[in-house]
Amino acid sequence: MKKDFVIVIVGPTASGKTKLGVELAKKLNGEIISADSMQIYKGMNIATAKPTAEEMAGIKHHLIDFVEPDCNFSVAKYKKLAYEKLDEIISKGKTPIIVGGTGLYVDSVLNNTVFYEYEESEIRQELEKRAEEFGIESILKELYVVDPKTAERLNINDKKRIIRALEVYYLTGKTITDQNNDSHKDKPKYDFCLIGLNAKNRQFLYDRINKRVDLMLESGLLEEAKAFFASPVSSTAKQAIGYKELKPYIDGYCDLDLAVENLKMATRRYAKRQLTWFGRYEYINRVYIDDDIDLADRCMEIINK
């Protein structure tokens, strides 16, 4: 295996990424960097399938369980921390293994994306005031003048992005389109071996998802969801699947069976979106979890090519 080589394991929820990552880390003297946008949050353990100490099996895991639930977190922050961890692991002579199913997180590392983040400005406040007074249509017309490409692709109802695009232009003199082009100019720092877990039989995956949800409930998911809604949480943490689907039951609007079925359905839909996302990668090495093979051995064959 080449020096400064990074293994990346992606795939849908319930496909076995965590277990595979640990098995490969044992074989490769590796450490794991999570690429899961919900496992970063403290306390959100069962719903996010955060690995337990037993499941980690002594393998060092990074970027898990380090953000308070009431704090927002961005892909830009993740990318910065992930590259710091890559440098740290490689400096110790170990193999970094990125494991997760959050497509934006994975993309940011694979593409070495440059992010532009700005604090809320007076310009934004002024644009929001004008949008309130004269309507968002007037702001969109203004955006058409300076950045027609972005204006063309934004929906009139997407007030936040319309204002953001115009704010960025007035702050930097660059359009969002220009910044998107600039964000991928830097080449990735490392060589990546991308492994994507999949299932030839989609029902095989869906059955695993349904079983996982049942196990989560047995492990105390309902109690965790009640605690989640009883505490302040950020807008990003609220996106986690596993809590909002149970809230109608917690609030007395439906029975538990219906809430659980809705949770299973939401999780299956999320898995489908993940498969679509990772299916875009031309250089992915697909490994099928419903094949009668040892997944770790198959991945080692791919890595050692």
Sequence and secondary structure as in RCSB ss.txt:
>XXXX:A:sequence
MKKDFVIVIVGPTASGKTKLGVELAKKLNGEIISADSMQIYKGMNIATAKPTAEEMAGIKHHLIDFVEPDCNFSV
AKYKKLAYEKLDEIISKGKTPIIVGGTGLYVDSVLNNTVFYEYEESEIRQELEKRAEEFGIESILKELYVVDPKT
AERLNINDKKRIIRALEVYYLTGKTITDQNNDSHKDKPKYDFCLIGLNAKNRQFLYDRINKRVDLMLESGLLEEA
KAFFASPVSSTAKQAIGYKELKPYIDGYCDLDLAVENLKMATRRYAKRQLTWFGRYEYINRVYIDDDIDLADRCM
EIINK
>XXXX:A:secstr
  TTEEEEEE  TTSSHHHHHHHHHHHHTEEEEE  TTTTBTT  TTTT   HHHHTT  EESSS B TTS   H
HHHHHHHHHHHHHHHHTT EEEEE   HHHHHHHHTT         HHHHHHHHHHHHH HHHHHHHHHHH HHH
HHHS TT HHHHHHHHHHHHHHS  HHHHHHHTT S  SSEEEEEEEE SSHHHHHHHHHHHHHHHHHTTHHHHH
HHHHTS   TTGGG TTTTTTHHHHTTSS HHHHHHHHHHHHHHHHHHHHHHHTT TT EEEETTSSS HHHHHH
HHHT 
